[in-house]
């Protein structure tokens, strides 16, 4: 079975690809290649830099874990890029926060921690991004960290 982290990331990718945002099905998980202009708008998903944290939840071997996830809403740069990226980010937030499918995986909660704008690239690859930092909290048994409780 896939790790708990992978299960959450896969569910997030599925949700966002089917969510009807301006990205359509252009939702990429753990992408390492630069986005091409023809692939925009797009959503990039990756594990956050703080990764996963764990703490004992009960004395019977259940851990409460939190997974940091970065969701990047990427569009082509334009004169309205900042506002467009904010609107894109709001659409994504409206999909993630109330998602029953994600809440089943992250039974201890889903929380948006921060959002921030960014411009990156150059020339025809100048991109505007609205990045969101999320935390997904869930329970697993210490001896079976791939089975979400």
C-alpha positions in Angstrom: 0.0 0.0 0.0 1.2 3.5 -0.7 2.4 5.6 2.2 -0.1 7.8 4.1 1.6 10.9 2.6 1.3 9.5 -1.0 -2.4 8.7 -0.4 -3.1 12.3 0.7 -1.1 13.8 -2.2 -2.8 11.5 -4.7 -6.3 12.4 -3.3 -5.4 16.1 -3.5 -4.3 15.8 -7.1 -7.5 13.9 -8.0 -9.6 16.5 -6.3 -7.9 19.5 -8.0 -7.8 17.8 -11.5 -11.6 17.3 -11.3 -12.4 20.6 -9.6 -13.1 22.7 -12.7 -10.4 25.4 -12.0 -8.8 27.3 -14.9 -6.0 24.7 -14.8 -8.4 21.9 -15.9 -6.6 18.6 -15.6 -3.2 20.2 -15.6 -2.4 19.3 -12.0 1.1 18.0 -11.5 2.4 16.1 -8.4 6.1 16.2 -7.6 6.9 17.7 -11.0 10.6 18.4 -11.6 10.5 19.7 -15.2 9.8 23.4 -15.8 6.3 24.2 -17.0 6.0 25.2 -20.6 3.8 28.1 -21.7 1.4 25.7 -23.4 0.8 24.0 -20.0 -0.5 27.1 -18.3 -2.5 27.7 -16.2 -1.5 24.7 -14.0 -1.4 23.5 -10.4 1.8 22.1 -8.9 1.6 20.0 -5.8 4.6 19.1 -3.6 5.4 18.0 -0.1 6.3 21.1 2.0 9.8 21.7 3.2 8.9 20.7 6.8 7.7 17.3 5.5 5.8 15.2 8.0 5.8 15.5 11.7 4.7 12.8 14.2 3.7 12.7 17.8 2.2 10.0 20.0 -1.6 10.4 20.2 -2.5 7.5 22.5 -0.5 5.1 24.7 -1.8 2.2 22.5 0.5 3.1 19.6 -1.5 5.6 17.5 0.4 8.5 16.1 -1.0 11.9 15.0 0.9 13.1 12.0 0.9 16.3 10.1 2.0 16.6 6.4 3.0 19.9 5.0 1.9 20.4 1.4 2.6 23.2 -1.0 0.0 24.0 -3.7 1.2 26.4 -6.4 -1.4 28.0 -8.7 0.6 29.0 -11.8 -0.4 31.3 -14.6 1.3 33.3 -17.4 2.5 36.7 -16.3 0.3 39.6 -17.5 -0.7 43.0 -16.3 -3.5 41.4 -14.3 -1.4 38.4 -13.1 -1.5 39.3 -9.4 -5.3 39.5 -9.3 -5.7 36.5 -11.6 -3.4 34.4 -9.4 -5.3 35.4 -6.3 -8.6 34.4 -7.9 -7.1 31.1 -9.0 -5.9 30.5 -5.4 -9.3 31.3 -4.0 -10.9 28.7 -6.4 -8.3 26.1 -5.2 -8.9 26.9 -1.6 -12.7 26.5 -2.0 -12.1 23.0 -3.3 -9.6 21.8 -0.7 -11.0 23.2 2.6 -14.5 21.6 2.4 -13.5 18.4 0.7 -15.1 15.3 2.2 -12.7 13.0 0.2 -9.7 14.7 1.8 -11.2 14.8 5.2 -11.5 11.1 5.2 -7.8 10.8 4.6 -6.9 13.7 6.9 -9.2 12.8 9.8 -7.6 15.3 12.2 -8.1 18.3 10.0 -7.0 20.3 7.0 -5.6 23.8 7.6 -4.4 26.5 5.2 -1.3 28.0 6.9 -0.3 30.8 4.5 -0.5 32.1 0.9 2.1 34.1 -1.0 2.6 35.5 -4.4 5.7 34.9 -6.6 7.0 35.9 -10.0 9.5 33.5 -11.6 11.1 32.7 -14.9 11.9 35.1 -17.7 10.9 35.9 -21.3 8.1 33.7 -22.6 8.3 31.7 -19.4 7.6 34.5 -16.9 5.1 33.0 -14.5 2.9 34.4 -11.8 2.2 32.0 -8.9 0.0 32.0 -5.9 1.4 29.5 -3.5 -0.5 28.0 -0.6 0.9 26.1 2.4 -1.4 23.5 3.8 -1.2 21.1 6.7 -3.0 17.7 6.6 -3.4 16.0 10.0 -4.1 12.3 10.3 -3.8 9.2 12.5 -1.8 6.0 11.9 -0.7 3.1 14.0 3.1 3.2 14.7 3.5 -0.3 13.2 1.4 0.4 10.1 2.1 4.0 9.0 0.6 3.4 5.6 -2.9 2.7 6.9 -4.9 5.9 7.7 -7.2 5.7 10.7 
